[in-house]
Amino acid sequence: MKYDEIDVAALLDRNAAVVQLSILVVSDDKCFMTTISATGASKREQGDVFDPDLGYEFAMSRALQNLSRKLRSRADARLKLACPKEKS
């Protein structure tokens, strides 16, 4: 498997930021392709200073955390298939 393409989409306004990440996963023989997507968001609370870069960074970091969990879960599932437990 290889990760062929990563797309980032961001929606920012004065009070919130949302980031969506999508990774195109391609099998080594190119017979199988799938996309894994994750989102992250941040919201400015009343009294917070307006800083669009900070909102974007929080949203991006949350999207990356979400994507990381999905990739780890996928890897764990593939490992279980590749290495089944021996029965005693």
PyMOL commands that place a pseudoatom at each C-alpha (Angstrom):
pseudoatom trace, name=CA, resn=MET, resi=1, chain=A, elem=C, hetatm=0, pos=[0.000, 0.000, 0.000]
pseudoatom trace, name=CA, resn=LYS, resi=2, chain=A, elem=C, hetatm=0, pos=[1.065, 3.521, -0.638]
pseudoatom trace, name=CA, resn=TYR, resi=3, chain=A, elem=C, hetatm=0, pos=[-0.478, 6.888, 0.000]
pseudoatom trace, name=CA, resn=ASP, resi=4, chain=A, elem=C, hetatm=0, pos=[-0.707, 8.455, -3.419]
pseudoatom trace, name=CA, resn=GLU, resi=5, chain=A, elem=C, hetatm=0, pos=[-2.411, 11.778, -2.863]
pseudoatom trace, name=CA, resn=ILE, resi=6, chain=A, elem=C, hetatm=0, pos=[-3.371, 13.993, 0.080]
pseudoatom trace, name=CA, resn=ASP, resi=7, chain=A, elem=C, hetatm=0, pos=[-6.048, 16.671, -0.305]
pseudoatom trace, name=CA, resn=VAL, resi=8, chain=A, elem=C, hetatm=0, pos=[-6.705, 19.432, 2.209]
pseudoatom trace, name=CA, resn=ALA, resi=9, chain=A, elem=C, hetatm=0, pos=[-9.841, 21.546, 2.262]
pseudoatom trace, name=CA, resn=ALA, resi=10, chain=A, elem=C, hetatm=0, pos=[-10.308, 24.333, 4.797]
pseudoatom trace, name=CA, resn=LEU, resi=11, chain=A, elem=C, hetatm=0, pos=[-13.232, 26.573, 5.618]
pseudoatom trace, name=CA, resn=LEU, resi=12, chain=A, elem=C, hetatm=0, pos=[-12.352, 29.552, 7.799]
pseudoatom trace, name=CA, resn=ASP, resi=13, chain=A, elem=C, hetatm=0, pos=[-14.410, 32.421, 9.119]
pseudoatom trace, name=CA, resn=ARG, resi=14, chain=A, elem=C, hetatm=0, pos=[-14.211, 34.838, 12.024]
pseudoatom trace, name=CA, resn=ASN, resi=15, chain=A, elem=C, hetatm=0, pos=[-15.570, 32.379, 14.595]
pseudoatom trace, name=CA, resn=ALA, resi=16, chain=A, elem=C, hetatm=0, pos=[-14.687, 28.881, 13.367]
pseudoatom trace, name=CA, resn=ALA, resi=17, chain=A, elem=C, hetatm=0, pos=[-12.393, 26.780, 11.229]
pseudoatom trace, name=CA, resn=VAL, resi=18, chain=A, elem=C, hetatm=0, pos=[-12.980, 23.354, 9.690]
pseudoatom trace, name=CA, resn=VAL, resi=19, chain=A, elem=C, hetatm=0, pos=[-10.346, 21.255, 7.923]
pseudoatom trace, name=CA, resn=GLN, resi=20, chain=A, elem=C, hetatm=0, pos=[-10.964, 18.075, 5.933]
pseudoatom trace, name=CA, resn=LEU, resi=21, chain=A, elem=C, hetatm=0, pos=[-8.092, 15.796, 4.960]
pseudoatom trace, name=CA, resn=SER, resi=22, chain=A, elem=C, hetatm=0, pos=[-8.426, 13.013, 2.386]
pseudoatom trace, name=CA, resn=ILE, resi=23, chain=A, elem=C, hetatm=0, pos=[-5.768, 10.440, 1.538]
pseudoatom trace, name=CA, resn=LEU, resi=24, chain=A, elem=C, hetatm=0, pos=[-5.937, 8.274, -1.566]
pseudoatom trace, name=CA, resn=VAL, resi=25, chain=A, elem=C, hetatm=0, pos=[-4.619, 4.801, -0.700]
pseudoatom trace, name=CA, resn=VAL, resi=26, chain=A, elem=C, hetatm=0, pos=[-3.461, 2.646, -3.622]
pseudoatom trace, name=CA, resn=SER, resi=27, chain=A, elem=C, hetatm=0, pos=[-2.460, -1.017, -3.440]
pseudoatom trace, name=CA, resn=ASP, resi=28, chain=A, elem=C, hetatm=0, pos=[0.982, -1.985, -4.741]
pseudoatom trace, name=CA, resn=ASP, resi=29, chain=A, elem=C, hetatm=0, pos=[-0.564, -3.701, -7.781]
pseudoatom trace, name=CA, resn=LYS, resi=30, chain=A, elem=C, hetatm=0, pos=[-2.862, -0.681, -8.372]
pseudoatom trace, name=CA, resn=CYS, resi=31, chain=A, elem=C, hetatm=0, pos=[-5.932, -2.941, -8.354]
pseudoatom trace, name=CA, resn=PHE, resi=32, chain=A, elem=C, hetatm=0, pos=[-7.398, -1.414, -5.217]
pseudoatom trace, name=CA, resn=MET, resi=33, chain=A, elem=C, hetatm=0, pos=[-7.949, 2.246, -4.315]
pseudoatom trace, name=CA, resn=THR, resi=34, chain=A, elem=C, hetatm=0, pos=[-9.768, 3.815, -1.411]
pseudoatom trace, name=CA, resn=THR, resi=35, chain=A, elem=C, hetatm=0, pos=[-9.950, 7.195, 0.257]
pseudoatom trace, name=CA, resn=ILE, resi=36, chain=A, elem=C, hetatm=0, pos=[-9.595, 7.803, 3.984]
pseudoatom trace, name=CA, resn=SER, resi=37, chain=A, elem=C, hetatm=0, pos=[-11.001, 11.124, 5.188]
pseudoatom trace, name=CA, resn=ALA, resi=38, chain=A, elem=C, hetatm=0, pos=[-10.922, 12.957, 8.498]
pseudoatom trace, name=CA, resn=THR, resi=39, chain=A, elem=C, hetatm=0, pos=[-12.100, 16.329, 9.745]
pseudoatom trace, name=CA, resn=GLY, resi=40, chain=A, elem=C, hetatm=0, pos=[-11.137, 18.687, 12.515]
pseudoatom trace, name=CA, resn=ALA, resi=41, chain=A, elem=C, hetatm=0, pos=[-12.727, 21.876, 13.769]
pseudoatom trace, name=CA, resn=SER, resi=42, chain=A, elem=C, hetatm=0, pos=[-12.103, 24.789, 16.089]
pseudoatom trace, name=CA, resn=LYS, resi=43, chain=A, elem=C, hetatm=0, pos=[-14.439, 27.457, 17.401]
pseudoatom trace, name=CA, resn=ARG, resi=44, chain=A, elem=C, hetatm=0, pos=[-13.578, 30.844, 18.819]
pseudoatom trace, name=CA, resn=GLU, resi=45, chain=A, elem=C, hetatm=0, pos=[-15.185, 31.422, 22.198]
pseudoatom trace, name=CA, resn=GLN, resi=46, chain=A, elem=C, hetatm=0, pos=[-16.562, 34.742, 23.379]
pseudoatom trace, name=CA, resn=GLY, resi=47, chain=A, elem=C, hetatm=0, pos=[-13.698, 36.933, 24.502]
pseudoatom trace, name=CA, resn=ASP, resi=48, chain=A, elem=C, hetatm=0, pos=[-11.018, 35.079, 22.517]
pseudoatom trace, name=CA, resn=VAL, resi=49, chain=A, elem=C, hetatm=0, pos=[-8.752, 37.187, 20.338]
pseudoatom trace, name=CA, resn=PHE, resi=50, chain=A, elem=C, hetatm=0, pos=[-9.374, 36.757, 16.599]
pseudoatom trace, name=CA, resn=ASP, resi=51, chain=A, elem=C, hetatm=0, pos=[-6.430, 34.889, 15.068]
pseudoatom trace, name=CA, resn=PRO, resi=52, chain=A, elem=C, hetatm=0, pos=[-7.281, 32.973, 11.874]
pseudoatom trace, name=CA, resn=ASP, resi=53, chain=A, elem=C, hetatm=0, pos=[-3.919, 31.151, 11.853]
pseudoatom trace, name=CA, resn=LEU, resi=54, chain=A, elem=C, hetatm=0, pos=[-4.490, 29.794, 15.347]
pseudoatom trace, name=CA, resn=GLY, resi=55, chain=A, elem=C, hetatm=0, pos=[-7.993, 28.558, 14.470]
pseudoatom trace, name=CA, resn=TYR, resi=56, chain=A, elem=C, hetatm=0, pos=[-6.626, 26.869, 11.347]
pseudoatom trace, name=CA, resn=GLU, resi=57, chain=A, elem=C, hetatm=0, pos=[-3.804, 25.206, 13.318]
pseudoatom trace, name=CA, resn=PHE, resi=58, chain=A, elem=C, hetatm=0, pos=[-6.217, 23.819, 15.921]
pseudoatom trace, name=CA, resn=ALA, resi=59, chain=A, elem=C, hetatm=0, pos=[-8.554, 22.506, 13.214]
pseudoatom trace, name=CA, resn=MET, resi=60, chain=A, elem=C, hetatm=0, pos=[-5.650, 20.990, 11.254]
pseudoatom trace, name=CA, resn=SER, resi=61, chain=A, elem=C, hetatm=0, pos=[-4.168, 19.312, 14.334]
pseudoatom trace, name=CA, resn=ARG, resi=62, chain=A, elem=C, hetatm=0, pos=[-7.553, 17.807, 15.197]
pseudoatom trace, name=CA, resn=ALA, resi=63, chain=A, elem=C, hetatm=0, pos=[-8.000, 16.540, 11.641]
pseudoatom trace, name=CA, resn=LEU, resi=64, chain=A, elem=C, hetatm=0, pos=[-4.520, 14.994, 11.750]
pseudoatom trace, name=CA, resn=GLN, resi=65, chain=A, elem=C, hetatm=0, pos=[-5.305, 13.309, 15.089]
pseudoatom trace, name=CA, resn=ASN, resi=66, chain=A, elem=C, hetatm=0, pos=[-8.526, 11.910, 13.628]
pseudoatom trace, name=CA, resn=LEU, resi=67, chain=A, elem=C, hetatm=0, pos=[-6.710, 10.706, 10.503]
pseudoatom trace, name=CA, resn=SER, resi=68, chain=A, elem=C, hetatm=0, pos=[-3.973, 9.165, 12.626]
pseudoatom trace, name=CA, resn=ARG, resi=69, chain=A, elem=C, hetatm=0, pos=[-6.548, 7.152, 14.601]
pseudoatom trace, name=CA, resn=LYS, resi=70, chain=A, elem=C, hetatm=0, pos=[-8.160, 5.905, 11.385]
pseudoatom trace, name=CA, resn=LEU, resi=71, chain=A, elem=C, hetatm=0, pos=[-4.817, 4.878, 9.872]
pseudoatom trace, name=CA, resn=ARG, resi=72, chain=A, elem=C, hetatm=0, pos=[-3.786, 3.117, 13.104]
pseudoatom trace, name=CA, resn=SER, resi=73, chain=A, elem=C, hetatm=0, pos=[-7.086, 1.240, 13.247]
pseudoatom trace, name=CA, resn=ARG, resi=74, chain=A, elem=C, hetatm=0, pos=[-6.684, 0.211, 9.612]
pseudoatom trace, name=CA, resn=ALA, resi=75, chain=A, elem=C, hetatm=0, pos=[-3.110, -0.979, 10.223]
pseudoatom trace, name=CA, resn=ASP, resi=76, chain=A, elem=C, hetatm=0, pos=[-4.193, -2.945, 13.311]
pseudoatom trace, name=CA, resn=ALA, resi=77, chain=A, elem=C, hetatm=0, pos=[-6.943, -4.663, 11.309]
pseudoatom trace, name=CA, resn=ARG, resi=78, chain=A, elem=C, hetatm=0, pos=[-4.524, -5.556, 8.485]
pseudoatom trace, name=CA, resn=LEU, resi=79, chain=A, elem=C, hetatm=0, pos=[-2.031, -6.916, 11.010]
pseudoatom trace, name=CA, resn=LYS, resi=80, chain=A, elem=C, hetatm=0, pos=[-4.677, -9.169, 12.556]
pseudoatom trace, name=CA, resn=LEU, resi=81, chain=A, elem=C, hetatm=0, pos=[-5.500, -10.548, 9.113]
pseudoatom trace, name=CA, resn=ALA, resi=82, chain=A, elem=C, hetatm=0, pos=[-1.839, -11.104, 8.263]
pseudoatom trace, name=CA, resn=CYS, resi=83, chain=A, elem=C, hetatm=0, pos=[-0.915, -12.686, 11.594]
pseudoatom trace, name=CA, resn=PRO, resi=84, chain=A, elem=C, hetatm=0, pos=[-3.882, -14.652, 12.971]
pseudoatom trace, name=CA, resn=LYS, resi=85, chain=A, elem=C, hetatm=0, pos=[-3.473, -15.963, 16.512]
pseudoatom trace, name=CA, resn=GLU, resi=86, chain=A, elem=C, hetatm=0, pos=[-2.575, -19.624, 16.773]
pseudoatom trace, name=CA, resn=LYS, resi=87, chain=A, elem=C, hetatm=0, pos=[-5.139, -21.830, 18.473]
pseudoatom trace, name=CA, resn=SER, resi=88, chain=A, elem=C, hetatm=0, pos=[-3.862, -24.025, 21.291]
for i in range(1, 88): cmd.bond("trace and resi %d" % i, "trace and resi %d" % (i + 1))
show_as sticks, trace
zoom trace
